[in-house]
Amino acid sequence: MKRVVIVGRPNVGKSTLFNRLARTRRALTHDLPGMTRDRLSDVITLEDGRRYLLTDTGGLEYGEEMMSDFAEEIRGQAKKAMEEADLILFVVDGVGGIVSEDREIAEDLRPQAMNTILIINKIDTRAAQANIDEFWELGFERVLAISAEHGIDTDAVIESIEAIVPEAGEEDISTDEGPTRLAIIGRPNVGKSSLLNRLAGEERTVVSDISGTTRDAIDTLIERNGRSYLLIDTAGIRRKGKTNDQAEKLAVISARKAIARCQVALLVIDAVEGITAQDAHVAGYAEENGRAAILLVNKWDAIEPTPTLTREFEDKVRMQLKFLSYAPLEFISAKSGRRIEKLFPVIDRVAESFRSRFRTSQLNQILDQAVRRHGPPAVKGKARKFYYATQLKNEPPTIALFSNTEEPLHFSYRRYLENQFREALDLVGTPVHFVLRARKGMKGRKEA
């Protein structure tokens, strides 16, 4: 798959261009410089079905007096991305004209000049239009003047990308369900970025002891044993009211969006600090969105072992996260790599359960057996009857239960049915949702 990389100094509109090309608000955008610190990637599909990997990089800073805490790490990340790129989009700010950092980035790109397009952004102002000619000084043959925010002449950028992406038939165009989307979630500083780096087999994100290093949701496409996975590292999620600045609040919004678009949430828990109320708060977002889940106790090698330690810790986790009782629990160390590779078979099984579809006859047999073992409670003095069950959709498996009443199921009986269906269908790590429908001829439907 061809790789297109966006580079430039902070706050020139790289993330806005990324969002424009991706046709979605995937990257955080804000007037604050340095919102993107890591490589943010997404597989983009062109109108004719061809695909390429688009990567946004952190803003490149030069000069001792201007460097942020993460400047060197960001430059290292960007350098790796540029070395892998088939096309580089070098973005500059047309309003401000050329600055010294633009010249230094241009010098770094000189060996790859043939694969680089200079993108003069923000030309929707007169000041920027007046500055266009001076950017030829940077020495690139291909120059495009655009406004990423307003979409002015961005079609020319897309045409340049289309020119390097092979035609249909020249490379495989996937017809499967695509990569398994995994969101790495958790409260701040529990080791999410370290886990992503370990899963990816390289330093893809900036890792620091400073809480909140990751602000955006970082996508990394990897392959293991012929299977593809899209890893989404997210910012640490805090409780409402505990976010300290606007950038952090935007990061939490991005993390919650990442959970909504994933298939399997990997909830990272810090073994040293133990299970906390904040862990339950973060886990609640996965449960609310109906995502499959795996619980990962990280930094397990930092705990002094005892004969009963594992069981005691698991009991505490299960007590705090009763609503994720279906989620497998694994003890790992992202730093040392302990049990990391063994996660992939677990992920595969959970993802398969999340995507599963079943025959109506099979579901009706399970429902009949469950009711025979334990009948549903009466509703307003009237016995509840079930007529049949059928699957409405997957991701997660969602089953319609046709009944003689549309009144919701009692919580305890709904949980009983979930467990019966999950066990009979051999589902692991995925929620099972029910939609209660009155029998034919009666109006209305309610979530069970």
Secondary structure, 3 states (H helix, E strand, C coil): CCEEEEECCCCCCHHHHHHHHHCCCCCCCCCCCCCCCCCEEEEEECCCCCEEEEEECCCCCCCHHHCCCCHHHHHHHHHHHHHHCCEEEEEEECCCCCCHHHHHHHHHHHHHHHHEEEEEECCCCHHHHHHHHHHHHHCCCCEEECECCCCECHHHHHHHHHHHCCCECCECCCCCCCCEEEEEECCCCCCHHHHHHHHHCCCCCCCCCCCCCCCCCEEEEEEECCEEEEEEECCCCCCCCCCCCHHHHHHHHHHHHHHHHCCEEEEEEECCCCCCHHHHHHHHHHHHCCCEEEEEEECHHHCCCCCCHHHHHHHHHHHHCHHHCCCCEEECECCCCECCCCHHHHHHHHHHHHHCCCCHHHHHHHHHHHHHHCCCCCECCECCCEEEEEEEECCCCEEEEEECCCCCCCHHHHHHHHHHHHHHCCCCCCCCEEEEEECCCCCCEEEC
